[in-house]
């Protein structure tokens, strides 16, 4: 079921509409509005890569920087066929609001390559990543713009970027990215940080509404890094995970799924997916039906635009906690609000990743590393403060959590711009 309204599907139009709304409600200075309405810098690069059979394939890569008002640009790099300049532009804007809301001293950036990474060998992916790093190297840097993992990129990708950038600079430049392996200067707790943040956000939302966690159920759409770690950490908090899905489809057991067993299954399976998974009491279910299951918490942790005009009325969850970026279209968001479904917006719900990215960057600059408990405790603190600020402001102003989150985030960036003034 795809949304009928194609405009509803434009991540950039949606990001800008949500900024426009916050700006209106804040009565934002028109000069600051004009500055933040457009992106500071965008680069499109052509990437010739020698494939294993000797022929050359040319890919297109992007890096977008929305603003540098509150610090260097920060944001992931995704490998996906749907990556376009427009998509990374929108995602860079979301990163600005996310970093501002959780109060880490970064601004928004995002990058990606239009490629289906499953069709490339590891050597081809390595050559593509090195060429992409080289091509965007003039605009990234530990004080300029710091990439990180995103959809279909991981520690290995970050290692290749670190090495390539270090070779170009002729020095060890670990702080060029976050999400590195711990043995290369990464932070403990980075790999599960987004999922842990989702679970912290879900717990806070339930507690603020007097739910008993041990009697709650959750559904997770997506079983990649964010989905698996969200499911694990949500289950750790006492909720029963009754359904999960990935590209192979959905798996449903009203009595609760064994998430550890499912993760182990994916690890050893050739397709790196849940395809073929079976266990007693587990039924298969379509992705569309999974989203509409009765449950307390629904975590869309796959792609954008999953909850849209055609299924928003069917969603039976009490809470939607957005693990993915932009999983709910604005029309669907309005319907959910109207129906009393509480939506914890992406810029808060999935901010755990960038918070621990910040910790990694700080540790790298100091050359002094924290323990797993220090990382976990500080992540809890950042997420809980941001959640409560957003929640209290939404009560005070009688607005949705998304509007509240955006208003707080925009206000902080606007303050920085007002203080700095306009160059020259
Ligand atoms: N890609 C993640 C996000 O969308 C993490 C970004 C980062 O750590 O810089 O938030």
Boltz pocket constraint, residues with backbone or C-beta under 6 A from the ligand:
constraints:
  - pocket:
      binder: B
      contacts: [[A, 74], [A, 75], [A, 76], [A, 77], [A, 146], [A, 147], [A, 148], [A, 149], [A, 150], [A, 151], [A, 178], [A, 325], [A, 350], [A, 351], [A, 353], [A, 354], [A, 355], [A, 357]]
      max_distance: 6.0
